[in-house]
Amino acid sequence: MLTISKEEIQKNYTMEDCMNAVRDAFRLFSQKKVTVPLRTQIKNEAGTGTYLCMPAYCEDYDVSCVKVLNMFPENIEKGLPTINAQVLVMNTQTGIVDGILDGNYVTQLRTGAASGIAFETLAKKDCDIGAVIGTGGQAATQLEAMLIARDLKEVRVSDLDFDRAKAFVTTMKNNLKKYQTKIVAVESADEAICEADLIITVTPSKRPVFDGKKVKAGATISGVGSYQPDMQEIPVDCLKRTSKIYFDSKDAVLAEAGDLLIPLENGEITDEKFKGDIGQVLNKEIGGRENDQEIIFFKTVGIAAQDLMTSKSIFDKIATIKNK
């Protein structure tokens, strides 16, 4: 059995590799070629943590995996990862576990890649400014995927803790200097999104994190952080101005994400703007952006197909290197 650490993945596997894997995952998922049950969730009694189990299987790629993941948002205040996970890659012929991967980093990679694919697919061609709201464990890969998807001049980063935002920016300037994009910390989310063409929200907030009226025409927004029915990063005003809404999985989002469940229940929005899954756009089953004035919202809660294809591609690449 091959055990693959975060350090080995970082050394041998790129965000570009992951975006290719996640693009395949979305396509196969929409073609119904990946078996992905809705993930099992158990919340602890205090409401401070969630335990999740996410299995997936794809006959075409001859691969099966299970990710076991725990999410504790308050860990950020303790200097600990908010997500702790492992991915088991299993042999489809014998059921033997062939590999165990660092699930924290797999999750960070594939979640970032989802936003990157959304921006590649749905954003207008010419984008200059990006915004990232939230600087937790998911933020670094979100930022890198944004920079791969579009050649940006500047990305503005905000967090409830301005010092944490500044520290994050210092690290990212060093880690992502090859992209030659100006990365700056700003004191508020509203300042971050002002004139932004691409926006990522990656917080566990239970109330909207920016003023929806300040989103510019033509912006593309990736809502990443909301994964529970009581979480709501995205303001209703923004959803009302949105032209089209896409999903990683509509079924999964409407089973979990308060960003849409809360305003739907309150009658503040309807489902008329719900266009479908991003895999359907990639497969050319449905259309995407039609002009540079549309505000487009992509909502992702993460599906096991992403873990499956990402883990498979990591396992194959590193196993090949080790067998040389």
Disulfide bonds with the S-S distance in Angstrom:
none
